[in-house]
Amino acid sequence: MDFELKALTEDGKKMVDLAEQHSADFAVKALEHDRNGTFPIENFNAMKKSGFAAAGVPKEFGGLGVTSVHDCIVALNRLGRGDGSTSLAYIMHLSRTLGTARAYRTSIASGDEVRQKRSEDMLKKIGAGELFITVANSEPGADVRTSKTLATKTEGGWLFNGSKTFATGSPAADVLAIRTRFVNDAGEERMGATIAPVDRPGVEIKNNWDGLGMRASGSHDVVFTDYFVSDEEFDDIGIYGKFNAQFLAVGTASSMGLSSIFLGIAETAHELALSAIKRRERGIDYPMNQVTIAENEIDLAAARGILSRGAQYYDEFYQTGADVPVGMIDNSNEMAFKIIKNGACTKKFVMETAANIVDRAVTLYGGGAYVANSLMAKLYRDVRAGQFMQPWARNQAIELIGKVSLGLDPNAD
């Protein structure tokens, strides 16, 4: 493919090679799982067995040692070409793995032995194929600044009560990453977070996912009832109702990872359309077919370009290639919001562009795309999920980009 995203590090190239192998395997049953709404647990077992699930784990703990977000994005792009549902669940795990590896490195630099030990224990389990992480954060009427789930203080920890939606990959999860509202000792409303086991009393995965697209993603509701989280497992991540700029800036890696998956979906749709046109009598001779193919090629090149540059900028700023950060980064709110803005620009452009590419591919493909059990129909339904996924859904992205570009504080009243 022209302008194809490519890994830049040797560890990243190994990850991409594994992603391409898994993508080809997962594509074989992707339509069947989509049609039946079944969760492909065999895909997750395969990723654990190959070491792909441990790509972001340091080598000393059994992983591939990939630190470059750029190269992770390339791997996610390849995985997205084969099966969007599995890729969505995997990015939830990968982003938390990379975050844990980052916490491990920074805790060494800062001398935080408690956080170092907690991060090390988790990384060792992921490296051994014993731990898969997914995320239970989404809630109707809430966003990245808020949560209706409430944590109340109890002896030795916290009790979580609330419901989450879109817990993608939850059937494969050993632990869940969860956000919650709580009140601290000073009476202030704060946002808290944890990564805690699914086999603990008080958590119920509802097994109720029935989506328009991404039907094999296992994006079930999760209900917490007096779910206990110890003090050692609980983190304060900022003021309730405000953007935690530093936290979200680091999370920009996940946002770009999501974008690369949907680009992969668009790439597959475009290749299907090309093949269909070439097989059709005089298909390549119609001027409007040529124009539509050209529009897709231009959009693919643009989407790959913004993703690649956005990810490289992230790697440069956060020194992701360093075992321990080699210098102090600008950790101000102003700088963090600029990083978030870059990620929001990337996500909005790629998600919308991917949908436009698939729409054109459906037009080129013809009536066969309207048959429910066709691959093109699946890609059309899957790509629709991109524009509302947080962070940043389209409208929120535009608002934040505008404020930051004008020098306004997104947290200002």
C-alpha positions in Angstrom: 0.0 0.0 0.0 1.2 3.5 -0.7 2.1 5.6 2.3 1.5 2.5 4.5 2.3 3.0 8.2 5.5 1.2 9.2 7.2 0.5 12.5 10.4 2.4 13.3 12.0 0.2 15.9 13.1 -3.4 15.9 10.9 -4.3 18.8 8.0 -2.6 17.0 8.6 -4.5 13.8 8.3 -7.8 15.7 5.0 -6.6 17.2 3.7 -5.6 13.7 4.7 -9.0 12.3 2.7 -10.7 15.0 -0.2 -8.3 14.4 -0.3 -9.2 10.7 -0.3 -13.0 11.5 -3.1 -12.6 14.1 -5.1 -10.3 11.8 -5.0 -12.9 9.0 -6.1 -15.6 11.4 -8.8 -13.5 13.1 -10.3 -12.5 9.8 -11.3 -16.1 9.0 -14.0 -16.2 11.6 -14.7 -12.5 12.0 -17.9 -12.6 9.9 -19.2 -15.6 11.7 -18.7 -14.0 15.1 -20.2 -10.8 13.9 -23.3 -12.5 12.5 -23.9 -14.5 15.7 -22.8 -11.8 18.1 -20.4 -14.2 19.8 -17.2 -13.3 21.5 -14.0 -14.7 19.9 -12.3 -15.9 23.1 -9.9 -18.0 21.0 -8.4 -14.7 19.6 -7.4 -13.6 23.1 -6.0 -16.9 24.0 -3.9 -16.8 20.8 -2.6 -13.3 21.6 -1.5 -14.4 25.1 0.2 -17.5 23.7 2.1 -15.6 21.0 3.3 -12.9 23.4 1.4 -10.2 21.4 -0.7 -9.5 24.5 2.5 -8.7 26.3 4.0 -6.4 23.6 4.1 -3.4 25.9 5.7 -5.3 28.8 9.5 -4.8 29.4 11.6 -7.7 28.2 12.8 -8.5 31.7 9.2 -9.3 32.7 8.6 -11.5 29.6 7.3 -9.0 27.1 8.4 -7.7 23.7 9.6 -4.5 25.3 7.8 -2.2 22.8 7.8 1.4 24.1 7.1 3.4 20.9 3.5 4.5 20.7 4.0 5.0 17.0 4.9 1.3 16.5 1.9 0.2 18.7 -0.3 2.3 16.4 1.1 0.5 13.4 0.4 -2.9 15.0 -3.2 -1.8 15.9 -3.7 -0.7 12.3 -2.8 -4.1 11.0 -5.0 -5.8 13.6 -7.9 -3.6 12.6 -7.7 -4.8 9.0 -8.7 -8.3 10.1 -11.2 -7.8 12.9 -12.3 -4.5 14.4 -14.0 -6.1 17.4 -10.9 -7.9 18.7 -8.8 -4.9 18.0 -11.1 -2.7 20.1 -10.7 -5.0 23.1 -7.0 -5.3 22.6 -6.4 -1.5 22.6 -8.0 -1.3 26.0 -5.5 -3.9 27.3 -2.5 -2.4 25.4 -3.1 1.2 26.6 -3.2 0.1 30.2 -0.2 -2.1 29.8 1.8 0.8 28.3 0.5 3.0 31.1 1.7 0.5 33.7 5.1 0.2 32.1 5.4 4.0 32.1 4.4 4.1 35.8 7.0 1.4 36.5 9.8 3.5 34.8 8.7 6.8 36.4 8.4 5.2 39.9 12.0 4.1 39.6 13.1 7.6 38.7 11.1 9.2 41.5 11.9 6.5 44.1 8.2 5.5 44.7 8.8 1.9 45.8 5.1 1.2 46.5 4.0 2.1 42.9 7.1 0.4 41.5 6.1 -2.9 43.2 2.5 -2.7 42.2 3.4 -2.0 38.5 6.1 -4.7 38.5 3.6 -7.3 39.8 1.1 -6.5 37.1 3.7 -6.4 34.3 5.0 -9.8 35.3 1.5 -11.3 35.2 0.8 -9.8 31.8 4.2 -11.0 30.6 3.4 -14.5 31.7 0.0 -14.5 29.8 -1.9 -14.5 33.1 -3.6 -11.1 32.9 -5.7 -9.3 30.4 -7.0 -5.8 31.2 -10.1 -4.2 29.8 -11.9 -0.9 30.7 -15.2 -0.2 32.4 -15.5 3.5 32.4 -18.3 4.6 30.0 -21.6 5.7 31.6 -24.8 7.3 30.1 -24.6 11.0 30.8 -21.0 11.0 32.0 -17.7 11.8 30.3 -14.0 11.8 31.1 -14.5 14.5 33.7 -17.4 12.8 35.6 -18.7 9.5 36.8 -22.0 8.3 38.3 -20.3 5.4 39.9 -19.5 6.3 43.6 -16.8 5.1 45.8 -17.4 5.4 49.6 -14.8 5.0 52.2 -14.7 1.9 54.3 -12.1 0.2 56.5 -9.0 -0.4 54.5 -10.4 0.8 51.2 -13.4 1.8 49.2 -16.8 0.4 48.2 -17.8 0.9 44.5 -21.4 1.2 43.5 -22.6 2.0 40.0 -23.1 0.7 36.4 -20.8 1.0 33.4 -21.6 0.5 29.7 -19.4 -0.5 26.7 -17.0 -2.6 28.7 -15.3 -3.8 25.5 -13.6 -7.2 25.8 -15.0 -7.9 29.3 -15.5 -11.6 28.6 -11.7 -11.9 28.3 -10.9 -9.6 31.2 -9.0 -10.7 34.3 -9.0 -7.2 35.7 -11.0 -4.0 34.9 -9.8 -0.4 34.8 -12.5 1.7 36.5 -13.1 5.4 37.1 -15.3 6.6 40.0 -16.4 9.7 42.0 -15.4 9.9 45.6 -15.1 12.5 48.4 -11.8 12.9 50.1 -11.0 13.7 53.8 -11.3 17.4 53.1 -14.8 17.0 51.8 -13.8 17.6 48.1 -15.3 15.7 45.2 -12.5 13.9 43.3 -12.1 11.4 40.5 -10.6 8.0 41.5 -9.3 5.0 39.5 -8.3 1.4 40.0 -7.4 -1.7 38.1 -9.1 -4.5 40.0 -10.0 -8.2 39.5 -13.3 -9.4 38.0 -13.4 -12.5 40.3 -14.0 -10.4 43.4 -17.5 -10.2 44.9 -19.6 -7.3 43.9 -19.0 -7.2 40.1 -21.4 -8.5 37.5 -20.7 -8.6 33.7 -24.2 -8.6 32.2 -23.6 -10.4 28.9 -26.0 -8.1 27.2 -24.1 -6.5 24.3 -26.1 -6.3 21.1 -24.6 -3.6 18.9 -25.2 -2.3 15.4 -21.6 -3.0 14.7 -18.5 -4.4 16.5 -20.9 -7.2 17.4 -18.1 -9.5 18.6 -16.5 -7.0 20.9 -18.2 -8.2 24.1 -19.0 -4.6 25.1 -21.3 -5.6 27.9 -22.6 -3.6 30.8 -20.9 -4.1 34.2 -22.6 -3.5 37.5 -20.7 -2.9 40.8 -22.4 -3.5 44.1 -20.4 -2.8 47.2 -17.3 -3.8 45.2 -14.3 -3.5 47.5 -11.1 -1.8 46.3 -8.2 -1.6 48.8 -6.4 1.7 49.5 -3.3 0.3 47.8 -5.3 -0.3 44.6 -7.0 3.1 44.6 -5.6 6.3 42.9 -6.7 9.9 43.1 -6.7 11.2 39.5 -7.9 14.7 39.9 -10.8 17.2 40.6 -14.2 15.9 39.8 -15.8 17.7 36.9 -12.5 19.0 35.5 -10.2 17.7 32.8 -7.1 16.2 34.4 -4.8 17.5 31.7 -1.7 15.4 32.5 -3.7 12.2 32.9 -5.5 12.8 29.6 -2.4 13.8 27.8 -0.8 10.5 28.6 -4.1 8.8 27.5 -3.8 10.4 24.1 -1.9 7.3 23.1 -5.1 5.3 23.5 -7.0 7.8 21.4 -4.6 7.6 18.5 -4.6 3.8 18.9 -8.4 3.7 18.4 -8.0 5.9 15.3 -5.5 3.5 13.8 -7.9 0.6 14.2 -10.6 2.4 12.3 -8.1 3.3 9.6 -7.4 -0.4 9.2 -11.1 -1.0 8.7 -11.2 1.6 6.0 -8.1 0.1 4.3 -9.8 -3.3 4.1 -13.0 -1.7 2.7 -11.0 0.1 0.1 -9.1 -3.0 -1.0 -12.4 -4.9 -1.3 -13.8 -2.1 -3.5 -10.7 -2.1 -5.7 -10.9 -5.8 -6.2 -14.6 -5.6 -7.1 -14.1 -2.9 -9.6 -11.2 -4.8 -11.3 -13.4 -7.9 -11.6 -16.3 -6.1 -13.1 -16.6 -5.7 -16.9 -15.4 -2.2 -17.8 -15.4 -1.4 -14.1 -12.0 0.4 -14.3 -13.0 2.4 -17.3 -15.8 4.4 -15.7 -14.5 7.9 -15.0 -16.5 8.2 -11.7 -15.0 5.0 -10.4 -11.6 6.4 -11.1 -12.5 9.6 -9.3 -13.9 7.8 -6.3 -10.9 5.5 -6.0 -8.6 8.6 -6.2 -10.6 10.3 -3.4 -10.1 7.3 -1.2 -6.4 7.1 -2.0 -5.9 10.7 -1.1 -7.9 10.4 2.2 -5.9 7.2 3.1 -2.6 9.0 2.6 -3.8 12.0 4.7 -5.0 9.8 7.5 -1.8 7.8 7.6 0.2 11.0 7.6 -1.5 12.7 10.6 -1.5 9.4 12.6 2.2 8.8 12.0 3.2 12.4 12.9 0.9 12.6 15.9 2.3 9.3 17.3 6.0 10.3 16.6 5.4 13.7 18.4 4.0 11.8 21.4 7.0 9.5 21.5 9.4 12.5 21.3 7.7 14.4 24.0 7.3 11.5 26.5 10.7 10.0 25.7 9.1 6.6 25.3 12.3 5.0 24.0 14.1 5.7 27.3 14.2 3.0 30.0 14.0 5.8 32.5 13.0 9.4 31.4 16.3 11.2 30.6 15.0 14.7 31.3 12.2 16.7 32.9 9.3 17.2 30.6 7.0 20.3 30.6 4.2 18.9 32.8 2.2 22.2 32.8 -1.5 22.2 32.1 -0.9 24.4 29.1 1.5 21.9 27.5 -0.7 18.9 28.4 -3.7 20.5 26.7 -1.6 21.1 23.6 -0.8 17.4 23.5 -4.5 16.6 24.0 -5.4 19.0 21.2 -3.1 17.2 18.8 -4.6 13.9 19.7 -8.1 15.2 19.3 -7.3 16.6 15.9 -5.8 13.3 14.9 -8.8 11.3 16.2 -11.5 13.5 14.7 -9.8 13.6 11.3 -9.0 9.9 11.1 -12.4 8.7 12.4 -14.4 10.9 10.0 -12.1 10.1 7.1 -12.3 6.4 7.7 -16.1 6.6 7.6 -16.0 8.6 4.4 -13.6 6.0 2.8 -15.9 3.1 3.7 -19.0 5.0 2.4 -17.3 5.4 -0.9 -16.1 1.8 -0.9 -19.8 0.7 -0.4 -20.8 2.8 -3.4 -18.0 1.3 -5.6 -18.8 -2.3 -4.4 -22.4 -2.1 -5.3 -25.5 -4.0 -4.1 -23.5 -6.8 -2.6 -22.5 -4.5 0.2 -26.1 -4.4 1.3 -26.3 -8.1 2.1 -26.1 -8.5 5.8 -23.6 -11.3 5.8 -21.1 -9.6 3.5 -17.8 -8.4 4.7 -18.4 -4.9 3.3 -21.6 -4.7 5.3 -19.7 -5.6 8.5 -17.0 -3.0 7.8 -19.7 -0.3 7.1 -21.4 -1.1 10.5 -18.1 -1.3 12.4 -16.7 2.0 11.2 -19.7 3.9 12.4 -18.6 3.5 16.0 -15.5 5.6 15.6 -16.9 9.1 15.7 -18.7 8.9 19.1 -15.9 7.0 21.0 -14.4 8.9 23.9 -12.1 10.6 24.1 -12.7 12.6 22.0 -16.1 12.2 20.3 -16.6 14.6 17.4 -18.4 17.5 19.1 -16.2 17.4 22.2 -13.1 17.3 20.0 -14.1 20.4 18.1 -14.9 22.3 21.3 -11.6 21.4 23.0 -9.5 22.1 19.8 -11.0 25.5 19.4 -10.5 26.5 23.1 -6.9 25.4 23.2 -6.0 27.0 19.9 -7.4 30.3 21.1 -5.5 30.1 24.4 -8.6 29.4 26.5 -8.5 27.1 29.5 -10.9 24.1 28.8 -11.5 23.9 32.6 -12.5 27.5 33.0 -16.2 28.1 33.9 
